[in-house]
């Protein structure tokens, strides 16, 4: 039988937690100080420790810094103060989770359920083919990502994924879900940039019949449908600020109301968010609320662009070729010279672009070997062979300039370089057409017919899935 230690100087809180824990079939002890906690641990080593941050004789972090304790026990930080920076520090020191007071019984049950049926976090990692869940990579950059996902998968803390468009953020979120204790629950993905701001609240939280024109039936939103599982919010910086406030409230309370309802509903959802912007700069530019950023950024993971993981290009290409061969019934291999050309390209569209090029090369191959890299040439040479110099230009910025101004200068210079071609500009910058449209509108450079054309283009292209 597993043993649990509750370290909390609030006697009523400790006693209530102990009663719930004992009711789940665990043995349990309580301690009101660091001294008492060490004494209880000497009497019996706990399998799980609920550790309060503020104790009469010091910070609970002092126990967490004890390497011997971390090697024997799983530690869950408990705090009433919502100190996100301290929580992040605790996770990095080895805590498996953190809970905010007052602790709801279902939150406690979730932690204890993980103790009762531990999940094999490494089960999806095959070291022979460099597969990690739905991700592939042998490069050092991807190995670090794998380690981070493996570390956080067993907890319920929010995760913020960042990285350029096409770098695999949705696959990382899906892998994190599959490696978590929530793997039997739903994994739902919502692209915040592909939904009208007027409909997003209803999509997230649901609505009651008759709550607005066209609401002819009750509708369960993403939070409701993802109960017990994972909700992935892609392009979180495209969410309207007024909805970011409501999302923050859900994260803090674990409850929400449908549009048009006064009934409070509880949800048990692990939130994973993603953005192709640099998160702190998104806060500075007003695209992401600072309080929401700190609530999401408990465990940040950055997906590297393909140009920084060139060792993975041949591996990924072979993976895509095998998938095509299974579908088409004809196997083909890639000539070494083609792989060399692919390795020397910068891939502004990242893994998504590589997949498309591999598919094109497969279709164009005359025999069993792919000898043409299928990299566009001439005016369409955003994919260039190593022997061809890539077009370059220089943008001068003053030291100390605000990031928003640097971002604006570089974007407009890139747009001018590509003669106003929006798709090529977006691919070079690693952003979506919708993001470019929003920036130009924000800078008051889109009006009238031009605005309508860009809006139509963003609707046509902005819903592509992450590979």
C-alpha positions in Angstrom: 0.0 0.0 0.0 1.4 3.4 -1.0 2.1 5.9 1.7 1.4 9.7 1.4 2.7 12.6 3.5 0.8 15.9 3.7 3.0 18.8 4.7 0.8 21.8 5.6 0.7 24.1 8.6 -3.1 24.6 8.2 -4.4 21.8 10.4 -7.9 21.8 8.9 -6.6 21.6 5.4 -4.1 18.8 6.2 -6.8 16.9 8.1 -9.3 17.2 5.2 -6.7 16.1 2.6 -5.7 13.2 4.9 -9.3 12.0 5.1 -9.8 12.1 1.3 -6.4 10.3 0.8 -7.2 7.6 3.3 -10.6 7.1 1.6 -8.7 6.3 -1.7 -6.9 3.4 0.0 -3.6 5.0 0.9 -1.9 5.2 4.3 -1.3 8.9 5.2 0.6 11.0 7.7 0.6 14.8 8.2 3.2 17.3 9.2 2.9 21.0 10.0 6.5 22.1 9.6 9.8 21.2 7.9 10.9 19.7 11.2 7.8 17.5 11.5 8.1 16.5 7.8 11.7 15.3 8.2 10.6 13.4 11.3 7.7 11.7 9.5 10.0 10.8 6.5 12.5 9.2 8.9 9.7 7.1 10.3 8.4 6.0 6.9 9.5 7.0 3.5 6.5 8.4 1.6 5.7 7.5 -2.0 4.0 10.8 -2.5 4.4 14.1 -0.7 1.9 17.0 -0.9 4.2 19.9 0.1 3.0 23.3 1.1 5.1 26.2 0.1 4.8 28.4 3.2 5.7 26.7 6.4 6.4 28.2 9.9 10.1 27.2 9.9 10.9 27.9 6.2 10.0 27.4 2.6 8.8 24.0 1.4 11.3 24.4 -1.4 14.0 23.4 1.1 12.6 19.9 1.2 12.3 19.9 -2.6 16.0 20.8 -2.9 16.8 17.6 -1.0 18.0 15.2 -3.8 17.6 12.1 -1.7 13.9 12.9 -1.1 13.3 13.4 -4.8 14.9 10.1 -5.6 12.5 8.3 -3.3 9.3 10.2 -3.4 7.1 12.0 -5.9 6.4 15.6 -4.8 3.4 17.7 -5.6 3.7 21.4 -4.6 0.7 22.9 -2.9 0.3 26.7 -2.6 -2.4 29.3 -2.0 -0.4 32.1 -3.6 -0.3 31.1 -7.3 3.4 32.0 -7.5 4.0 30.8 -11.1 7.7 31.5 -11.0 8.1 29.4 -7.9 6.0 26.6 -9.4 8.2 26.6 -12.5 11.3 26.4 -10.3 9.7 23.5 -8.4 9.0 21.6 -11.6 12.6 22.0 -12.7 13.8 20.8 -9.3 11.8 17.6 -9.7 8.2 18.2 -8.5 5.8 16.2 -10.6 2.9 18.7 -10.3 1.6 21.7 -8.5 -1.9 22.4 -7.1 -3.5 25.7 -6.1 -5.5 26.0 -2.8 -8.3 25.4 -2.2 -7.8 21.9 -3.7 -10.9 20.4 -5.2 -11.5 16.7 -4.4 -11.4 15.7 -8.1 -7.9 17.3 -8.4 -6.7 15.3 -5.5 -8.3 12.2 -7.0 -6.4 12.7 -10.3 -3.0 12.9 -8.6 -3.7 9.8 -6.5 -5.0 7.9 -9.6 -1.7 8.5 -11.3 0.0 6.9 -8.3 -2.3 3.9 -8.4 -1.9 3.3 -12.1 1.5 4.7 -13.1 1.8 5.4 -16.8 4.8 4.3 -18.7 6.1 7.5 -20.1 8.8 5.9 -22.2 6.5 3.4 -23.9 6.2 5.5 -27.0 10.0 6.1 -27.4 11.7 3.7 -29.8 15.4 4.4 -29.8 16.0 2.3 -32.9 14.0 4.3 -35.4 14.3 7.6 -33.5 10.6 7.7 -33.0 9.1 9.5 -30.0 5.3 9.2 -30.1 4.2 11.0 -33.2 7.6 12.8 -33.6 10.8 11.8 -35.3 14.3 13.0 -34.8 17.9 12.0 -34.0 19.3 15.5 -33.8 20.3 17.0 -30.4 17.7 19.7 -30.7 14.9 17.1 -31.0 16.3 14.9 -28.3 16.0 17.8 -25.9 12.4 18.2 -27.0 11.8 14.5 -26.3 13.3 14.8 -22.8 11.1 17.8 -22.0 7.9 16.1 -23.2 8.8 12.9 -21.2 9.4 15.0 -18.1 6.1 16.9 -18.2 3.8 14.3 -19.7 3.0 12.6 -16.4 1.8 15.9 -14.8 -1.3 18.0 -15.4 0.4 21.3 -15.7 -0.2 23.6 -18.7 2.4 23.5 -21.5 3.2 26.3 -24.0 4.6 25.1 -27.3 6.4 27.7 -29.5 8.0 27.3 -32.9 7.7 28.4 -36.5 4.8 27.3 -38.6 5.2 23.7 -39.8 7.7 22.7 -37.1 5.4 20.1 -35.6 3.7 21.8 -32.6 0.4 19.8 -33.0 2.3 16.5 -33.2 4.2 17.4 -30.1 0.9 18.2 -28.3 -0.6 14.9 -29.5 2.5 13.0 -28.3 2.3 14.7 -24.9 -1.3 13.6 -24.6 -0.5 10.0 -25.6 2.2 9.7 -23.1 0.1 11.2 -20.2 -2.3 9.5 -17.8 -5.0 11.1 -19.8 -4.3 9.1 -23.0 -7.6 7.2 -22.7 -9.4 10.6 -22.8 -10.1 12.9 -25.7 -7.5 14.9 -27.5 -9.1 18.0 -29.1 -7.3 20.6 -31.2 -8.7 24.1 -31.9 -6.9 26.6 -34.2 -7.7 30.0 -32.7 -6.7 31.7 -35.9 -9.2 29.8 -38.0 -12.4 30.6 -36.1 -14.4 33.9 -36.2 -13.9 35.8 -32.9 -17.7 36.0 -32.7 -18.0 32.2 -32.6 -14.9 31.3 -30.6 -16.5 31.7 -27.2 -19.3 29.3 -28.2 -16.8 26.9 -29.6 -14.7 26.9 -26.4 -17.4 26.9 -23.8 -20.6 25.8 -25.6 -24.0 27.5 -25.6 -27.5 27.0 -24.6 -30.4 26.8 -27.0 -31.8 30.2 -27.8 -28.8 32.1 -26.4 -28.3 33.9 -29.7 -29.6 34.0 -33.3 -29.1 30.6 -34.9 -28.6 28.7 -31.6 -31.3 26.2 -32.2 -30.0 23.5 -29.9 -27.7 23.1 -26.9 -24.0 22.9 -27.9 -21.1 21.4 -25.8 -17.9 23.3 -26.3 -14.3 22.1 -26.5 -13.7 22.3 -22.8 -16.8 20.2 -22.1 -16.0 17.6 -24.7 -12.3 17.4 -23.7 -13.2 16.6 -20.0 -10.7 14.0 -18.7 -8.4 14.6 -21.7 -6.3 17.3 -23.4 -7.3 20.5 -25.2 -4.7 21.9 -27.7 -5.2 25.6 -28.5 -3.1 26.4 -31.5 -2.2 30.1 -32.5 -3.2 31.2 -29.0 -2.1 34.7 -29.7 -4.9 35.0 -32.3 -7.5 34.7 -29.5 -9.3 38.0 -28.8 -8.1 39.6 -25.5 -11.6 39.5 -24.0 -11.7 35.7 -24.5 -8.1 35.4 -23.1 -9.5 36.8 -19.8 -12.2 34.0 -19.8 -9.7 31.4 -20.6 -7.5 32.5 -17.7 -10.5 32.2 -15.4 -11.1 28.6 -16.5 -7.5 27.8 -15.9 -7.6 29.3 -12.4 -10.9 27.8 -11.3 -11.4 24.7 -13.4 -15.0 25.8 -14.2 -16.9 27.7 -16.9 -20.4 28.6 -18.1 -21.9 28.0 -21.5 -23.0 31.1 -23.4 -26.5 32.0 -22.3 -26.3 29.9 -19.1 -25.9 30.7 -15.4 -25.0 27.1 -14.5 -21.3 26.7 -13.5 -19.8 23.6 -15.0 -16.5 22.0 -13.8 -14.0 20.6 -16.3 -10.9 18.4 -15.9 -8.8 19.4 -18.9 -5.1 19.5 -19.5 -4.4 22.6 -21.6 -1.6 22.7 -24.2 -1.3 26.0 -26.1 0.9 26.9 -29.0 2.1 30.0 -30.9 4.4 30.7 -33.9 5.3 34.0 -32.3 8.0 34.4 -29.6 5.8 34.3 -26.5 7.4 37.2 -24.5 7.3 39.4 -27.6 3.7 38.5 -28.2 3.1 39.9 -24.7 5.0 43.1 -25.4 3.1 43.6 -28.6 -0.3 43.1 -26.9 -1.2 39.8 -28.7 -1.1 37.8 -25.5 -2.2 38.9 -22.1 0.7 38.9 -19.6 -1.3 37.1 -16.9 -2.4 34.4 -19.3 1.2 34.0 -20.5 2.4 33.3 -17.0 -0.4 30.8 -16.5 0.4 29.0 -19.7 4.1 29.2 -19.5 4.5 26.9 -16.6 6.4 24.4 -18.8 7.6 26.0 -22.1 8.8 23.7 -25.0 10.3 25.2 -28.2 10.1 23.2 -31.4 13.3 23.9 -33.5 13.0 24.8 -37.1 14.1 22.2 -39.7 17.2 24.3 -40.6 18.5 23.8 -37.0 18.0 20.0 -37.2 19.4 19.1 -40.6 20.5 15.7 -39.3 16.8 14.8 -39.3 16.1 15.6 -42.9 17.0 12.2 -44.4 15.2 10.4 -41.6 12.0 12.5 -42.1 12.2 12.1 -45.9 12.4 8.3 -45.6 9.5 8.3 -43.2 7.4 10.3 -45.7 8.5 8.0 -48.6 7.4 4.9 -46.7 4.0 6.5 -46.0 3.5 7.3 -49.6 4.7 3.8 -50.7 2.1 2.2 -48.4 -0.6 4.4 -50.0 0.5 4.0 -53.6 1.8 0.5 -53.5 5.2 1.4 -55.1 8.4 1.8 -53.1 11.1 4.4 -54.2 14.4 5.4 -52.7 16.2 8.7 -52.8 19.6 9.2 -54.5 22.3 10.5 -52.1 22.8 13.6 -54.2 19.1 14.6 -53.7 19.5 14.1 -50.0 22.5 16.4 -50.1 20.5 19.1 -51.9 17.7 18.8 -49.3 20.2 19.1 -46.4 21.6 22.4 -47.9 18.2 24.1 -48.1 16.9 26.4 -45.3 13.3 25.0 -45.5 11.3 28.2 -44.5 8.1 26.0 -44.4 9.9 23.5 -42.1 8.7 19.8 -41.9 5.4 20.5 -43.6 7.3 21.9 -46.7 9.7 18.9 -46.7 6.8 16.5 -46.7 5.3 18.3 -49.7 8.6 18.3 -51.6 9.1 14.6 -50.9 5.7 13.8 -52.2 6.3 15.9 -55.4 9.7 14.1 -55.9 8.0 10.7 -55.5 5.4 11.6 -58.1 7.9 13.0 -60.6 10.4 10.1 -60.3 10.5 8.0 -63.5 11.9 4.9 -61.9 12.6 3.3 -58.5 15.1 6.0 -57.5 14.4 9.7 -57.0 17.1 11.7 -58.8 15.4 15.1 -59.0 15.2 17.1 -55.8 12.2 18.9 -57.2 13.3 22.2 -55.8 11.7 25.1 -57.7 14.1 27.3 -59.8 14.1 30.8 -61.3 11.6 33.3 -60.0 10.0 30.6 -57.7 13.4 29.7 -56.1 12.5 30.0 -52.4 13.9 26.5 -52.5 17.4 26.8 -53.8 20.1 24.4 -54.7 23.4 24.8 -52.9 25.2 26.1 -56.0 22.7 29.0 -56.4 23.1 32.0 -54.1 19.9 32.9 -52.2 18.7 36.5 -52.7 19.6 38.7 -49.7 18.9 42.1 -48.4 19.8 44.1 -45.3 17.6 45.9 -42.8 19.3 48.4 -40.5 17.8 48.8 -37.1 18.9 51.0 -34.2 20.1 49.4 -31.0 17.5 49.7 -28.4 14.6 49.7 -30.9 11.4 48.1 -29.6 10.7 44.7 -30.9 7.4 45.7 -32.5 9.2 48.2 -34.7 11.9 45.7 -35.7 9.2 43.2 -36.5 7.4 45.8 -38.6 10.6 46.8 -40.5 11.6 43.3 -41.3 8.1 42.2 -42.4 7.7 45.2 -44.7 11.2 44.8 -46.1 10.5 41.1 -46.8 7.2 42.0 -48.4 8.9 44.5 -50.7 11.7 42.0 -51.5 9.1 39.6 -52.8 7.3 42.3 -54.8 4.2 42.2 -52.5 3.8 38.4 -52.9 2.1 37.5 -49.6 2.5 33.7 -49.7 6.3 33.9 -50.3 6.7 36.6 -47.7 4.9 34.4 -45.1 7.0 31.3 -46.0 10.2 33.3 -45.7 9.2 34.7 -42.3 7.7 31.5 -41.0 4.2 33.0 -40.3 0.7 32.3 -41.6 -1.1 34.5 -44.2 -3.6 35.3 -41.5 -0.9 36.6 -39.2 0.5 38.8 -42.0 -3.0 40.1 -42.7 -3.5 40.9 -39.0 -0.1 42.7 -38.8 -0.8 44.8 -41.9 -4.3 45.7 -40.6 -2.7 46.6 -37.3 -0.2 48.9 -39.1 -3.2 50.4 -41.1 -1.7 49.2 -44.4 -4.7 47.2 -45.5 -7.8 48.9 -46.7 -10.7 48.5 -49.1 -10.3 45.9 -51.9 -6.8 44.9 -50.7 -8.3 44.0 -47.3 -11.0 41.9 -48.8 -8.5 40.0 -51.0 -6.1 39.3 -48.1 -9.0 38.2 -45.9 -10.1 35.7 -48.6 -6.5 34.4 -49.0 -6.2 33.9 -45.2 -9.4 32.0 -45.1 -8.3 29.8 -48.0 -4.8 29.0 -46.6 -5.0 29.6 -42.8 -6.5 26.2 -41.9 -3.6 23.9 -42.9 -2.8 21.3 -40.3 0.6 21.0 -38.6 2.4 17.9 -39.9 
